[in-house]
């Protein structure tokens, strides 16, 4: 019989992770969020902010970066 295990990560667990482990977890979380974003309820305030940011990108005032690009500059000054 299959038995499922649930692992609950504590703040201490997260603090003890290496940067590489944290990035791997963030990758997984963002991918899951991306796949389910249309299933979530977004407040009017958050939707307005997203709309404003999307418009800024469309008008050329802001630039979207892919996750690989963002990871390459994290921690650089």
C-alpha positions in Angstrom: 0.0 0.0 0.0 1.2 3.5 -0.9 1.7 5.9 2.0 2.1 9.6 1.4 4.4 11.6 3.6 4.0 15.3 4.2 7.1 17.4 4.9 6.5 20.7 6.5 9.5 23.0 6.1 10.2 25.3 9.0 12.0 28.7 9.0 14.9 27.0 10.6 15.0 24.4 7.8 15.0 27.2 5.2 17.7 29.2 7.0 19.9 26.1 7.0 19.6 25.5 3.3 22.4 26.4 0.9 21.8 29.2 -1.6 21.6 26.5 -4.3 19.0 24.5 -2.4 16.9 27.7 -1.8 17.0 28.5 -5.5 15.9 25.0 -6.4 12.9 25.3 -4.0 12.1 28.8 -5.4 12.2 27.3 -9.0 9.8 24.6 -8.0 7.4 27.0 -6.2 7.4 29.5 -9.1 6.8 26.8 -11.6 3.9 25.4 -9.6 2.5 28.9 -9.1 2.8 29.6 -12.9 0.9 26.5 -13.7 -1.9 27.3 -11.2 -2.0 31.1 -11.4 -5.2 31.2 -13.4 -6.9 29.1 -10.6 -6.2 31.6 -7.9 -8.2 34.5 -6.7 -6.3 37.7 -7.0 -7.4 40.8 -5.1 -8.4 43.9 -7.0 -5.3 45.7 -5.6 -2.9 43.0 -6.8 -4.7 42.7 -10.2 -4.4 46.5 -10.7 -0.7 46.3 -9.9 -0.2 43.5 -12.3 -2.1 45.4 -15.0 0.0 48.5 -14.4 3.3 46.5 -14.7 2.1 44.7 -17.8 1.2 48.1 -19.4 4.7 49.4 -18.4 6.3 46.5 -20.2 4.1 46.9 -23.3 5.0 50.6 -23.5 8.7 49.8 -23.3 9.1 51.5 -19.9 10.1 48.2 -18.2 11.7 45.0 -19.3 10.8 41.4 -18.4 13.7 39.1 -17.5 13.5 35.4 -17.7 14.4 33.4 -14.5 17.8 32.3 -15.8 18.8 36.0 -16.3 17.5 37.0 -12.9 19.4 34.1 -11.2 22.6 35.2 -13.0 22.5 38.6 -11.3 21.2 37.7 -7.9 23.7 38.8 -5.3 25.7 41.1 -7.6 25.9 44.7 -6.9 
